[in-house]
Amino acid sequence: MATGYESELTRFLKELKARDPDIERRQREARALWWDRELDRDQLRRAQEARVPQRGYVYFTPEEA
């Protein structure tokens, strides 16, 4: 396989990063804002305990049978 090959996607990403060198920092900040969070185990437990069981098919009512 040729070692000089570079896909269109790789070239696009390199060009994007060259045009906007700050993009990776903003991506890391956004990830930290939305995904990298500590879980509140007590809140998660309470939400699971408060969950109401749902029927198998929510659009079907027994009267329609």
N, C-alpha and C positions, 0 to 999 in steps of 0.2 A: 504494500500500500504506500502511496506517495506521502511523504512526511510534510510536504508543503501545502497540503489541502487545508482549506479553511471554509467552513460552511457559511451560508448566507446569514444564518442566525448568529454565528460567532462574530462575523464582520459587523452585523447590525449592532450587537451589544458593545463591541469595541468602539464603534463610532458614537453610539449614544453616550457612553462613559467619557469619551473625549470631548463631546459637546457640553456635557453637564457633569463635571467631575464630582459634584456634591451629591449625586443621586444615591450612591451607596449609603452615605451617612443618613440621608432622609429615609431610606428604606429601613435601616436599623432602628431609627427613632419610631417609625410607624409600627414596626413589629413589636417593639417594646411597649408601645401604647396599647395595642390591641391583643397581643398574644402572650407575651412573656410576663405573666402576672402570677402572683402567689394565689393559690386557691384558699378560700375561706372554707375549711372543712365543715365547720358548724353550719354555715349558711347552705352549703351543698346538701348536708344531711337533712336539714329542715325542709328544703325544697323537695327532696325525694320522699320524705314522709308525708308531705302535703299533696303529693300527686294523687289524682283521682283516677281509678282504673277506667280505661276506655273500652268500649265495645269493639268487636272485631272489625265491623264495617260501619263507619260513622254516618253514612248517607242512607242507611237502611233502618227503618223503624219497624217494630213488630206489627203495626197496623197495616203495613203494605204487604204483608205476607199472604 
